[in-house]
Amino acid sequence: MPNLAPIRLLNTAASRKMSSTPKDITIIGGGIIGCCTAYFLTRHPSYSSETHRITLLEASSSSAGGRTPDSITDPATLADPTAASKKNPAHDGIAGGASGKAGGLLALWAFPSNIVPLSFRLHDELAKEHGGDKRWGYRRCYASQVECRARLPSGFEGKKLGGAEPGSSGTESGSKGLHKDHKKDSKALRKLGVPSDLDWLDTEEALSGYQGMGNPENTAQVHPELFTRSMAQLAEDSGVKIVTGARVTAINKTADGKGVEGVTYIKDGKEESLPTTDCVIAAGPWTRRLLPEIPVTAARAHSVVIKTPKPVSAYALFTEIRLPPGFPTPTAVDSRGTSAAQRPLRGAQVVEPEIYARPDGTAYACGPTDTTVELPLTTADVEVDAARCEDILHQVGGISDELGRHGQVLAKQACYLPQGGPWIGEVPGTKGLVVAAGHTCWGIQNAPATGKLVSEIILDGKAKSAKLGGCDPSLVL
């Protein structure tokens, strides 16, 4: 009996081509939302590279913005050089914002609950299909909340405060770290509730409280920059055209104002137009510059990346650290990098940096957001406040020698987080105009679900895989 499989495949492809409506799809934004949207459009059953033209426009042509000059430029160099996501020079600008400088935490306990389960599952499926464990550092992990007392950093012990000695954290200069003979024994750790493999915190003198939040059944992580770059490359491999250094200035509507007919952008100083039937605005905190009515705001966040002496166990830590009198004063929320960070505190203060251990032998730590500096033109122009990065380094180094005196600082960076959403869906009154923005701190977590839902909205006419619920922009527009 003859093998009819090739004929069936040809017939299926021909049928799909005949039934597909030609579309010119333009995605604005080269962050994780835009790249996942591009990827899932090419995986949709109705997608045909012959009838669907997909173009992704990213405003920046450099991913170096928002990092100090001495920061590492390519995190893939820390991972397996044979399998990590190689940096495509033509994609410089992709993941230049929060998508390249976020923590990368994934959780079933994230929000909003209507899209989180779908996205968490898709992360797992993507990692299995494309080798995400090697390519973008996907792994299951733990999440915990810890309460700590920071030790005074080197150079701040014994500083005078108004003629008196500063308060003490209970440790001496050069205090004991996490060496084997200084850890609490297993019985003491169990009493406090601390897992024995969380051995890179100073459990003897700094840690005062521990509570588990997530486990490998409901918590995971990725390296956000490598994940975003991989989604972009996989989308391009399937027919998506990626253009960086293309800042969109206008979305052009049809004569009756009820549909999209094109976008206008500036590249290399020249204004260009791109015919468009469907436009996806996935510009994160820059979304309101094209769609002013959508309630998405921006807040700057600083972070650091530290190479540890050896890989540390897979925990994401939400900390509450008590800084003792004499500790370097954290930069004020409304300050623009003053010397306050080098003045000793006169009283105790509590800070809450987050720490994510990564499988590439590094740890990521981030501090609070600020609105001191307005959102710049593109991600390439993001300003880093070195004092805020130093704050984070002092604080995490005060509870862990692996993150402090024994660690190597690889990056000091800043980005703008989109807040106010997420908003996912067609903009009422304009056929073909879709927004996917405002994903807050859970953008990496919810990007796959967002991309899949947007692909369904464009190619099926409605979201099918999950309910939009409170993400529907028609609720606010």
HELIX and SHEET records of a PDB file:
HELIX    1   1 ALA A    5  SER A   19  1                                  15    
HELIX    2   2 ILE A   32  ARG A   43  1                                  12    
HELIX    3   3 PRO A   75  LEU A   78  5                                   4    
HELIX    4   4 PRO A   89  HIS A   91  5                                   3    
HELIX    5   5 ALA A   98  LYS A  101  1                                   4    
HELIX    6   6 VAL A  116  HIS A  130  1                                  15    
HELIX    7   7 GLY A  132  ARG A  135  1                                   4    
HELIX    8   8 LYS A  180  HIS A  182  5                                   3    
HELIX    9   9 SER A  186  LEU A  192  1                                   7    
HELIX   10  10 PRO A  224  ASP A  237  1                                  14    
HELIX   11  11 GLY A  284  ARG A  289  5                                   6    
HELIX   12  12 SER A  339  GLN A  342  5                                   4    
HELIX   13  13 THR A  379  ASP A  381  5                                   3    
HELIX   14  14 ALA A  386  GLY A  397  1                                  12    
HELIX   15  15 THR A  440  TRP A  442  5                                   3    
HELIX   16  16 GLY A  443  LEU A  459  1                                  17    
HELIX   17  17 GLY A  469  CYS A  471  5                                   3    
HELIX   18  18 PRO A  473  LEU A  475  5                                   3    
SHEET    1   A 6 LYS A 241  THR A 244  0                                        
SHEET    2   A 6 HIS A  52  GLU A  58  1                                        
SHEET    3   A 6 LYS A  23  ILE A  28  1                                        
SHEET    4   A 6 ASP A 278  ILE A 281  1                                        
SHEET    5   A 6 LEU A 433  ALA A 437  1                                        
SHEET    6   A 6 TRP A 423  GLU A 426 -1                                        
SHEET    1   B 3 LEU A 105  ALA A 107  0                                        
SHEET    2   B 3 THR A 219  GLN A 221 -1                                        
SHEET    3   B 3 ARG A 139  ARG A 140 -1                                        
SHEET    1   C 4 LEU A 207  GLY A 214  0                                        
SHEET    2   C 4 TYR A 142  ARG A 149 -1                                        
SHEET    3   C 4 TYR A 315  LEU A 323  1                                        
SHEET    4   C 4 GLN A 349  VAL A 351 -1                                        
SHEET    1   D 7 LEU A 207  GLY A 214  0                                        
SHEET    2   D 7 TYR A 142  ARG A 149 -1                                        
SHEET    3   D 7 TYR A 315  LEU A 323  1                                        
SHEET    4   D 7 GLU A 354  ALA A 357 -1                                        
SHEET    5   D 7 THR A 362  ASP A 370 -1                                        
SHEET    6   D 7 THR A 297  LYS A 307 -1                                        
SHEET    7   D 7 GLN A 408  GLN A 419 -1                                        
SHEET    1   E 3 ARG A 247  LYS A 253  0                                        
SHEET    2   E 3 VAL A 260  LYS A 267 -1                                        
SHEET    3   E 3 LYS A 270  PRO A 275 -1                                        
END                                                                             
